[in-house]
């Protein structure tokens, strides 16, 4: 390409640019992707289903529940306040706040657990969820999912109980004076329980901390508990009470588990009972009565083989592990997903109880 540069020509006409050997290159047309809103929502729904599937990680599920409750309540209460319905907003928030005043607790006893799923600030939520992520995955890996849920719930309850006990009965005037206005929120008590339970189970297990390196988790748990004890006379006395209560429960839970005692068995029995209320009823028609009648009528003939028949029936009876696996499958995919053999095992187990 040749271009004239310099003063204007004598005829005061603008220069014309002359191009030699010019080849026109057509730019390719880039088609912008079209984002469909329903595809985004479908992706969110699929991720949610995968997280809460039977194969999902429980510590991730607990984190997601805490985050969703925080975001959902904050958005909902902010909307109510913008609409001038501050009273309704405070009433909803009160369902997730554990009051130190025992008389108020009588009207909302569920807050003894719901407080452990609600946070009032993003930093409070972040610190608790990071600790739950680190220690929850260790505990779940070396124990199992159900017992992680057990230690979380039991530690939350223990933290709430100690909070109520010390505020109402400890001989500390400063605490007693704060009873009418003190509320407890946050998963700290439950998380401290998970931390101490993990450290009790695997005291020499090491994790890597930024700028420090490998540290055994027993020292991390000890620092958590000591700092909470020192903070009992500080501004967050109620929170530190819950920390100590949760840590104590985590320690006791693991010690009892090592002795063969599962303190959280009642939690899963209750959960199974609730799930059973929503399970579809079996369409199978029992025919065992007719078989029993035939056995009674033929008893004299089968007398010599009674021992062999009894042994055969014992072998056919499913064990508890098989029943638990079948119940978990029903919870995940429904009763209709069971095979014919699984339905028969479940039926035999129900009749043997």
Secondary structure as UniProt FT lines:
FT   TURN            10..11
FT   HELIX           37..51
FT   TURN            54..55
FT   HELIX           58..82
FT   TURN            83..84
FT   HELIX           86..94
FT   TURN            95..96
FT   STRAND          98..99
FT   HELIX           102..105
FT   TURN            106..107
FT   TURN            109..110
FT   HELIX           111..114
FT   HELIX           115..117
FT   HELIX           122..142
FT   HELIX           145..169
FT   HELIX           173..178
FT   HELIX           179..181
FT   STRAND          183..184
FT   HELIX           188..201
FT   TURN            203..204
FT   STRAND          206..209
FT   TURN            210..212
FT   STRAND          213..216
FT   HELIX           217..230
FT   HELIX           231..233
FT   TURN            235..236
FT   HELIX           237..258
FT   TURN            259..260
FT   TURN            263..264
FT   HELIX           265..277
FT   HELIX           288..297
FT   TURN            298..302
FT   HELIX           303..305
FT   HELIX           306..316
FT   HELIX           320..333
FT   HELIX           335..337
FT   HELIX           340..352
//
